[in-house]
Amino acid sequence: MVLNIHNMTGSKIVNYLILALVEIPGNAIGSVAAQYFGRRLSSVAFAALSAVCSLASIFVLKDPFVLAILCVLNKMFSGALVLIVYMQIGELFPTLMRATAYGVTGIVSLAALIFIPPLIAMGSSNAFLPYYILFGIGLLGIVLCSFLPETIGRPIPQTINEAVLIGTNQSYLSFIHKWNAHKYLNDQYFKENIDQIAVVSLDPCNNK
């Protein structure tokens, strides 16, 4: 959205400043939502809100004030989505692969920037097209985020075997949040690792 600033009306300097500052409340909202409503639902919701803002922008291109508001909201929701996705990366991958996962994600996101110049150029000839593309990206984000397992309240996996177990007892339509996460945690993690937990508990050298 920041790189698409050339297709926004009004002062480019003011627009850039606002789009940069809006990341602060976006990150705050994303963090709170992920802690209470879960990573999966929050990421899907913010991707959907971002897509809605992109689609709505198509109908208000002649109103600079409303268009600026929608672009700011889009940037805020996108920032919240990125924050939650990075949280999921750390909670889905085991310790040995976590740094690699963050690195690959960063490389892929930077590589995607090569499509930004053509997107900006399209806006010069057709003001609607960039927002259609952003809307499509938002829809793709909704689909991809909906298939990720919920990780709220679950210990960070240390091994590949622990990472594979994440989401094995979750259905596609399951809604896991702060107030019921312990049920899924007890069913999936503690029952599948009860033998190891018992050994640790009976270890006389364990001071915990």
Phi, psi and omega in degrees: 000322178296319181288343176270014184296335180294337180267002177268151178274163179093186181291128180293325181294313179295318179298317180296319180297315180295317180294332177284317182290331184290348177293334180295303176294331178297314178294322179295314179296318179297319180295315180295316180298318181294325182287330184258319186253004178090157183288319186294307181297320182295317180295319178296318181296315181290325175295321178293317179296321177296319179295321179296318178297320179295318180292319180294331181297333181297328186269357183233026182297336181272356178247097185301322184292311180295321178298319179296319179297316180296321178294321178294315178297320178300316179295321180295314179293322178295320177297319177296321179296316180298318179300314182292322179298320177293327174296318181294323178301314180292334184262348180262328184265143179291168186303319184292337184248358187294314180297320178296320179297317177297319181294315180296319179299317179296319180295316181296318180294322178289324178295330180292343181293345180294342180272354183291313179304315176298325179296318178295319180296324178298325180293337179289327181263330180219104185293338182281327191301314180302324181285329173296318180294317177297324176296317178296321177296321177297318177297319177297321178297322178300313182296313183294316181294330182291340181268354179282140178287157178280137182238005183298132177077359182265140176301144178296129182294138179261332181236167179295323180298320178293322180293324181294331182287343183295125176085004183291337179250021180250132175274167182296327182264008181292143179242102182253126181224188186300325189272350177230007182297329182296332179294316179289326179293315179294319182293321189265311190275306187290321181291324181282342182239025185297324180295316180293322179295321180295320179297316179296321182291328182271356181290117181294341180276353181275116183270356183282000000 
